[in-house]
Amino acid sequence: MTEFKNGIYNTLKKLIGTSIGRTFIYTLGHIIIAMTSNRLITGADWKLAGLDAIIEPLINGLWYYILDKTWSVKNDNTTGLLLGFLGTSLTIIGFTIAYIVYERHRKNIERIERRSKEKNPFVFGEDTV
């Protein structure tokens, strides 16, 4: 192996042994899995599947880094369990908030569509004589 390739290999080997290295590998794998799953399950085009697959794993990657870094420093099962419970709780709260926002948005769209279908006496067009 050349000196350049040997340097890259050693750098990657050292990086994989750190929290940030494991986080990078986890996030990269998560993006690929999420994009493929989204495309196959929902039938979304690759752009939307890719967008979803990038945003969500980046958040998960950040969470994993915090969890791994804390776990490595503390090396205590109690801390890991506490962080796992905190992460699960925040996930449930986040999904609940996202669902509430989605439902409000959906109801507003339905209301706007319903209003647009009602006959407006001030609109002059094809349906007036």
MDTraj code that builds the backbone (N, CA, C; nanometers):
import mdtraj as md
import numpy as np

residues = "MET THR GLU PHE LYS ASN GLY ILE TYR ASN THR LEU LYS LYS LEU ILE GLY THR SER ILE GLY ARG THR PHE ILE TYR THR LEU GLY HIS ILE ILE ILE ALA MET THR SER ASN ARG LEU ILE THR GLY ALA ASP TRP LYS LEU ALA GLY LEU ASP ALA ILE ILE GLU PRO LEU ILE ASN GLY LEU TRP TYR TYR ILE LEU ASP LYS THR TRP SER VAL LYS ASN ASP ASN THR THR GLY LEU LEU LEU GLY PHE LEU GLY THR SER LEU THR ILE ILE GLY PHE THR ILE ALA TYR ILE VAL TYR GLU ARG HIS ARG LYS ASN ILE GLU ARG ILE GLU ARG ARG SER LYS GLU LYS ASN PRO PHE VAL PHE GLY GLU ASP THR VAL".split()
xyz = np.array([
    [0.0843, -0.1176, 0.0000],
    [0.0000, 0.0000, 0.0000],
    [0.0890, 0.1242, 0.0000],
    [0.0470, 0.2248, -0.0753],
    [0.1250, 0.3478, -0.0772],
    [0.1074, 0.4238, 0.0533],
    [0.1911, 0.5203, 0.0747],
    [0.1845, 0.5990, 0.1985],
    [0.0513, 0.6736, 0.2090],
    [0.0030, 0.7252, 0.0959],
    [-0.1237, 0.7991, 0.0942],
    [-0.2396, 0.7072, 0.1328],
    [-0.2471, 0.5892, 0.0679],
    [-0.3547, 0.4939, 0.0983],
    [-0.3446, 0.4440, 0.2410],
    [-0.2227, 0.4229, 0.2871],
    [-0.2017, 0.3776, 0.4237],
    [-0.2487, 0.4830, 0.5234],
    [-0.2245, 0.6099, 0.4944],
    [-0.2700, 0.7184, 0.5815],
    [-0.4212, 0.7274, 0.5877],
    [-0.4853, 0.7134, 0.4713],
    [-0.6329, 0.7163, 0.4682],
    [-0.6890, 0.5982, 0.5466],
    [-0.6315, 0.4813, 0.5248],
    [-0.6785, 0.3604, 0.5930],
    [-0.6667, 0.3765, 0.7447],
    [-0.5512, 0.4239, 0.7913],
    [-0.5315, 0.4411, 0.9359],
    [-0.6245, 0.5472, 0.9936],
    [-0.6477, 0.6543, 0.9191],
    [-0.7387, 0.7589, 0.9653],
    [-0.8804, 0.7048, 0.9789],
    [-0.9267, 0.6317, 0.8769],
    [-1.0615, 0.5732, 0.8832],
    [-1.0712, 0.4711, 0.9961],
    [-0.9671, 0.3937, 1.0158],
    [-0.9662, 0.2939, 1.1229],
    [-0.9796, 0.3614, 1.2598],
    [-0.9074, 0.4732, 1.2776],
    [-0.9168, 0.5475, 1.4033],
    [-1.0540, 0.6129, 1.4188],
    [-1.1071, 0.6652, 1.3088],
    [-1.2358, 0.7338, 1.3128],
    [-1.3491, 0.6392, 1.3489],
    [-1.3448, 0.5169, 1.2972],
    [-1.4508, 0.4204, 1.3245],
    [-1.4560, 0.3858, 1.4729],
    [-1.3442, 0.3949, 1.5414],
    [-1.3405, 0.3641, 1.6837],
    [-1.3923, 0.4749, 1.7730],
    [-1.4360, 0.5869, 1.7145],
    [-1.4852, 0.6995, 1.7949],
    [-1.6364, 0.7100, 1.7852],
    [-1.6945, 0.7905, 1.8732],
    [-1.8392, 0.8135, 1.8697],
    [-1.8825, 0.8769, 1.7383],
    [-1.8054, 0.9735, 1.6887],
    [-1.8436, 1.0425, 1.5655],
    [-1.8334, 0.9478, 1.4459],
    [-1.7358, 0.8561, 1.4470],
    [-1.7237, 0.7590, 1.3389],
    [-1.8412, 0.6629, 1.3356],
    [-1.8774, 0.6097, 1.4516],
    [-1.9938, 0.5202, 1.4587],
    [-2.1215, 0.5948, 1.4201],
    [-2.1320, 0.7201, 1.4603],
    [-2.2486, 0.8009, 1.4250],
    [-2.2572, 0.8202, 1.2746],
    [-2.1446, 0.8486, 1.2101],
    [-2.1426, 0.8688, 1.0652],
    [-2.1865, 0.7419, 0.9916],
    [-2.1319, 0.6282, 1.0301],
    [-2.1675, 0.5021, 0.9650],
    [-2.3150, 0.4702, 0.9876],
    [-2.3626, 0.4880, 1.1106],
    [-2.5034, 0.4634, 1.1418],
    [-2.5937, 0.5530, 1.0584],
    [-2.5611, 0.6825, 1.0509],
    [-2.6452, 0.7773, 0.9779],
    [-2.6449, 0.7484, 0.8285],
    [-2.5308, 0.7165, 0.7724],
    [-2.5237, 0.6840, 0.6299],
    [-2.6085, 0.5607, 0.5973],
    [-2.5958, 0.4572, 0.6767],
    [-2.6778, 0.3373, 0.6565],
    [-2.8254, 0.3668, 0.6732],
    [-2.8579, 0.4491, 0.7714],
    [-2.9974, 0.4831, 0.7975],
    [-3.0580, 0.5594, 0.6792],
    [-2.9821, 0.6495, 0.6202],
    [-3.0314, 0.7262, 0.5048],
    [-3.0629, 0.6325, 0.3889],
    [-2.9733, 0.5405, 0.3596],
    [-2.9950, 0.4468, 0.2488],
    [-3.1158, 0.3579, 0.2756],
    [-3.1264, 0.3047, 0.3959],
    [-3.2396, 0.2182, 0.4309],
    [-3.3703, 0.2958, 0.4279],
    [-3.3720, 0.4162, 0.4848],
    [-3.4952, 0.4956, 0.4902],
    [-3.5424, 0.5355, 0.3510],
    [-3.4498, 0.5741, 0.2636],
    [-3.4886, 0.6157, 0.1290],
    [-3.5467, 0.4983, 0.0514],
    [-3.4837, 0.3843, 0.0594],
    [-3.5333, 0.2662, -0.0117],
    [-3.6674, 0.2212, 0.0446],
    [-3.6790, 0.2175, 0.1759],
    [-3.8053, 0.1751, 0.2387],
    [-3.9188, 0.2701, 0.2027],
    [-3.8929, 0.4000, 0.2113],
    [-3.9952, 0.4994, 0.1792],
    [-4.0414, 0.4826, 0.0353],
    [-3.9483, 0.4637, -0.0547],
    [-3.9811, 0.4474, -0.1969],
    [-4.0646, 0.3211, -0.2194],
    [-4.0252, 0.2099, -0.1576],
    [-4.0952, 0.0835, -0.1791],
    [-4.2315, 0.0794, -0.1100],
    [-4.2414, 0.1370, 0.0085],
    [-4.3670, 0.1282, 0.0843],
    [-4.4694, 0.2296, 0.0364],
    [-4.4286, 0.3548, 0.0183],
    [-4.5255, 0.4596, -0.0159],
    [-4.5365, 0.4859, -0.1648],
    [-4.4360, 0.4452, -0.2409],
    [-4.4373, 0.4738, -0.3838],
    [-4.3985, 0.6172, -0.4161],
    [-4.3431, 0.6873, -0.3172],
    [-4.3015, 0.8263, -0.3396],
    [-4.1878, 0.8294, -0.4410],
    [-4.1768, 0.9406, -0.5136],
    [-4.0650, 0.9499, -0.6076],
    [-3.9342, 0.9626, -0.5289],
    [-3.8228, 0.9408, -0.5975],
    [-3.6933, 0.9352, -0.5309],
    [-3.6569, 1.0664, -0.4631],
    [-3.7033, 1.1799, -0.5182],
    [-3.6691, 1.3092, -0.4563],
    [-3.7335, 1.3225, -0.3189],
    [-3.8637, 1.2901, -0.3095],
    [-3.9322, 1.2992, -0.1806],
    [-3.8804, 1.1944, -0.0836],
    [-3.8591, 1.0726, -0.1338],
    [-3.8060, 0.9671, -0.0482],
    [-3.6675, 1.0067, 0.0027],
    [-3.5876, 1.0688, -0.0845],
    [-3.4547, 1.1125, -0.0442],
    [-3.4585, 1.2237, 0.0584],
    [-3.5487, 1.3192, 0.0395],
    [-3.5619, 1.4290, 0.1350],
    [-3.6004, 1.3771, 0.2728],
    [-3.7009, 1.2892, 0.2753],
    [-3.7434, 1.2296, 0.4017],
    [-3.6302, 1.1469, 0.4620],
    [-3.5598, 1.0755, 0.3764],
    [-3.4536, 0.9875, 0.4239],
    [-3.3315, 1.0645, 0.4722],
    [-3.3175, 1.1893, 0.4372],
    [-3.2038, 1.2684, 0.4851],
    [-3.2378, 1.3395, 0.6156],
    [-3.3559, 1.4001, 0.6231],
    [-3.3920, 1.4784, 0.7417],
    [-3.4038, 1.3907, 0.8661],
    [-3.4816, 1.2847, 0.8564],
    [-3.5068, 1.2013, 0.9738],
    [-3.3800, 1.1323, 1.0259],
    [-3.2963, 1.0717, 0.9407],
    [-3.1750, 1.0097, 0.9932],
    [-3.0737, 1.1094, 1.0494],
    [-3.0713, 1.2312, 0.9978],
    [-2.9794, 1.3301, 1.0557],
    [-3.0174, 1.3604, 1.2001],
    [-3.1477, 1.3688, 1.2245],
    [-3.1940, 1.3899, 1.3622],
    [-3.1606, 1.2680, 1.4470],
    [-3.1861, 1.1485, 1.3917],
    [-3.1514, 1.0261, 1.4641],
    [-3.0009, 1.0150, 1.4870],
    [-2.9215, 1.0560, 1.3887],
    [-2.7767, 1.0514, 1.4037],
    [-2.7286, 1.1412, 1.5153],
    [-2.7873, 1.2599, 1.5258],
    [-2.7535, 1.3510, 1.6344],
    [-2.7892, 1.2884, 1.7689],
    [-2.9081, 1.2287, 1.7745],
    [-2.9507, 1.1630, 1.8977],
    [-2.8556, 1.0472, 1.9317],
    [-2.8171, 0.9680, 1.8310],
    [-2.7255, 0.8561, 1.8551],
    [-2.5905, 0.9065, 1.9064],
    [-2.5407, 1.0151, 1.8493],
    [-2.4120, 1.0696, 1.8930],
    [-2.4188, 1.1104, 2.0401],
    [-2.5250, 1.1797, 2.0777],
    [-2.5407, 1.2213, 2.2179],
    [-2.5482, 1.0990, 2.3087],
    [-2.6277, 1.0002, 2.2679],
    [-2.6425, 0.8783, 2.3468],
    [-2.5092, 0.8046, 2.3584],
    [-2.4387, 0.7854, 2.2464],
    [-2.3125, 0.7115, 2.2467],
    [-2.2051, 0.7854, 2.3258],
    [-2.1991, 0.9170, 2.3085],
    [-2.0981, 0.9959, 2.3797],
    [-2.1238, 0.9902, 2.5306],
    [-2.2485, 1.0048, 2.5705],
    [-2.2825, 0.9989, 2.7122],
    [-2.2557, 0.8600, 2.7673],
    [-2.2923, 0.7580, 2.6923],
    [-2.2723, 0.6210, 2.7362],
    [-2.1232, 0.5913, 2.7505],
    [-2.0419, 0.6397, 2.6567],
    [-1.8980, 0.6146, 2.6611],
    [-1.8330, 0.6839, 2.7808],
    [-1.8785, 0.8045, 2.8112],
    [-1.8202, 0.8796, 2.9221],
    [-1.8632, 0.8202, 3.0557],
    [-1.9925, 0.7959, 3.0697],
    [-2.0455, 0.7471, 3.1965],
    [-2.0221, 0.5973, 3.2131],
    [-2.0415, 0.5211, 3.1038],
    [-2.0313, 0.3755, 3.1062],
    [-2.1132, 0.3181, 3.2211],
    [-2.2348, 0.3662, 3.2319],
    [-2.3226, 0.3292, 3.3413],
    [-2.4567, 0.2869, 3.2830],
    [-2.5071, 0.1723, 3.3218],
    [-2.6352, 0.1246, 3.2685],
    [-2.7508, 0.2149, 3.3065],
    [-2.7447, 0.2761, 3.4231],
    [-2.8520, 0.3650, 3.4663],
    [-2.8627, 0.4849, 3.3734],
    [-2.7498, 0.5407, 3.3352],
    [-2.7499, 0.6551, 3.2435],
    [-2.8060, 0.6150, 3.1084],
    [-2.7647, 0.4985, 3.0586],
    [-2.8163, 0.4499, 2.9303],
    [-2.9662, 0.4285, 2.9337],
    [-3.0159, 0.3693, 3.0409],
    [-3.1602, 0.3477, 3.0529],
    [-3.2353, 0.4803, 3.0617],
    [-3.1799, 0.5737, 3.1378],
    [-3.2421, 0.7045, 3.1509],
    [-3.2464, 0.7766, 3.0168],
    [-3.1351, 0.7740, 2.9414],
    [-3.1322, 0.8378, 2.8097],
    [-3.2257, 0.7674, 2.7115],
    [-3.2331, 0.6351, 2.7189],
    [-3.3258, 0.5611, 2.6333],
    [-3.4701, 0.5989, 2.6618],
    [-3.5043, 0.6104, 2.7897],
    [-3.6393, 0.6519, 2.8273],
    [-3.6670, 0.7943, 2.7808],
    [-3.5681, 0.8831, 2.7977],
    [-3.5830, 1.0217, 2.7542],
    [-3.6019, 1.0283, 2.6026],
    [-3.5216, 0.9532, 2.5295],
    [-3.5337, 0.9518, 2.3832],
    [-3.6680, 0.8990, 2.3368],
    [-3.7147, 0.7918, 2.3992],
    [-3.8449, 0.7359, 2.3643],
    [-3.9558, 0.8361, 2.3947],
    [-3.9474, 0.8997, 2.5097],
    [-4.0489, 0.9996, 2.5469],
    [-4.0504, 1.1159, 2.4485],
    [-3.9322, 1.1660, 2.4130],
    [-3.9261, 1.2772, 2.3179],
    [-3.9778, 1.2354, 2.1804],
    [-3.9524, 1.1118, 2.1404],
    [-4.0035, 1.0626, 2.0127],
    [-4.1551, 1.0584, 2.0130],
    [-4.2129, 1.0076, 2.1190],
    [-4.3593, 1.0010, 2.1299],
    [-4.4185, 1.1415, 2.1292],
    [-4.3584, 1.2331, 2.2037],
    [-4.4064, 1.3715, 2.2065],
    [-4.3935, 1.4345, 2.0680],
    [-4.2814, 1.4111, 2.0000],
    [-4.2611, 1.4660, 1.8660],
    [-4.3636, 1.4149, 1.7665],
    [-4.3895, 1.2834, 1.7682],
    [-4.4900, 1.2272, 1.6773],
    [-4.6291, 1.2816, 1.7081],
    [-4.6586, 1.3003, 1.8358],
    [-4.7894, 1.3549, 1.8745],
    [-4.8045, 1.4975, 1.8223],
    [-4.7032, 1.5785, 1.8381],
    [-4.7083, 1.7167, 1.7890],
    [-4.7199, 1.7180, 1.6369],
    [-4.6427, 1.6319, 1.5683],
    [-4.6491, 1.6255, 1.4224],
    [-4.7880, 1.5845, 1.3764],
    [-4.8514, 1.4902, 1.4457],
    [-4.9859, 1.4461, 1.4095],
    [-5.0871, 1.5592, 1.4285],
    [-5.0760, 1.6321, 1.5385],
    [-5.1680, 1.7436, 1.5647],
    [-5.1526, 1.8504, 1.4568],
    [-5.0295, 1.8853, 1.4231],
    [-5.0062, 1.9857, 1.3190],
    [-5.0615, 1.9367, 1.1850],
    [-5.0372, 1.8103, 1.1522],
    [-5.0874, 1.7536, 1.0266],
    [-5.2396, 1.7591, 1.0212],
    [-5.3068, 1.7195, 1.1286],
    [-5.4537, 1.7194, 1.1309],
    [-5.5096, 1.8608, 1.1173],
    [-5.4491, 1.9571, 1.1828],
    [-5.4958, 2.0957, 1.1688],
    [-5.4779, 2.1435, 1.0260],
    [-5.3655, 2.1095, 0.9657],
    [-5.3390, 2.1487, 0.8270],
    [-5.4410, 2.0830, 0.7328],
    [-5.4666, 1.9548, 0.7541],
    [-5.5626, 1.8825, 0.6701],
    [-5.7034, 1.9424, 0.6827],
    [-5.7441, 1.9754, 0.8045],
    [-5.8767, 2.0345, 0.8252],
    [-5.8866, 2.1720, 0.7604],
    [-5.7787, 2.2499, 0.7669],
    [-5.7796, 2.3805, 0.7011],
    [-5.7912, 2.3667, 0.5505],
    [-5.7228, 2.2701, 0.4928],
    [-5.7316, 2.2481, 0.3484],
    [-5.8731, 2.2059, 0.3100],
    [-5.9328, 2.1171, 0.3884],
    [-6.0703, 2.0742, 0.3608],
    [-6.1667, 2.1935, 0.3696],
    [-6.1469, 2.2800, 0.4677],
    [-6.2327, 2.3970, 0.4839],
    [-6.2181, 2.4908, 0.3639],
    [-6.0957, 2.5124, 0.3200],
    [-6.0724, 2.6001, 0.2050],
    [-6.1354, 2.5416, 0.0794],
    [-6.1205, 2.4109, 0.0586],
    [-6.1806, 2.3468, -0.0587],
    [-6.3324, 2.3535, -0.0539],
    [-6.3894, 2.3350, 0.0648],
    [-6.5352, 2.3419, 0.0801],
    [-6.5854, 2.4824, 0.0477],
    [-6.5148, 2.5837, 0.0947],
    [-6.5546, 2.7215, 0.0659],
    [-6.5439, 2.7543, -0.0826],
    [-6.4410, 2.7007, -0.1476],
    [-6.4231, 2.7309, -0.2895],
    [-6.5315, 2.6649, -0.3748],
    [-6.5912, 2.5573, -0.3230],
    [-6.6973, 2.4903, -0.3980],
    [-6.8324, 2.5604, -0.3809],
    [-6.8466, 2.6351, -0.2720],
    [-6.9714, 2.7088, -0.2521],
    [-6.9812, 2.8173, -0.3590],
    [-7.1017, 2.8431, -0.4004],
    [-7.1199, 2.9428, -0.5060],
    [-7.0995, 3.0825, -0.4472],
    [-7.0162, 3.1582, -0.5094],
    [-6.9857, 3.2926, -0.4665],
    [-7.0626, 3.3888, -0.5576],
    [-7.1558, 3.4703, -0.5042],
    [-7.2364, 3.5575, -0.5891],
    [-7.1561, 3.6712, -0.6534],
    [-7.0367, 3.6956, -0.6050],
    [-6.9584, 3.8061, -0.6587],
    [-6.8624, 3.7637, -0.7692],
    [-6.8622, 3.6363, -0.8042],
    [-6.7750, 3.5869, -0.9095],
    [-6.8544, 3.5824, -1.0390],
    [-6.8070, 3.6517, -1.1401],
    [-6.8735, 3.6510, -1.2683],
    [-6.7905, 3.5667, -1.3636],
    [-6.8523, 3.4712, -1.4247],
    [-6.7784, 3.3836, -1.5126],
    [-6.8742, 3.3029, -1.5987],
    [-6.8351, 3.1829, -1.6278],
    [-6.9094, 3.0969, -1.7167],
    [-7.0456, 3.0567, -1.6627],
    [-7.0601, 3.0443, -1.5297],
    [-7.1873, 2.9961, -1.4750],
    [-7.2899, 3.1076, -1.4562],
    [-7.2570, 3.2309, -1.4883],
    [-7.3565, 3.3398, -1.4789],
    [-7.4082, 3.3736, -1.6183],
    [-7.5298, 3.4171, -1.6223],
    [-7.5917, 3.4523, -1.7520],
    [-7.6013, 3.6005, -1.7673],
])
top = md.Topology()
chain = top.add_chain()
for i, resn in enumerate(residues, 1):
    res = top.add_residue(resn, chain, resSeq=i)
    for name in ("N", "CA", "C"):
        top.add_atom(name, md.element.get_by_symbol(name[0]), res)
traj = md.Trajectory(xyz[None], top)
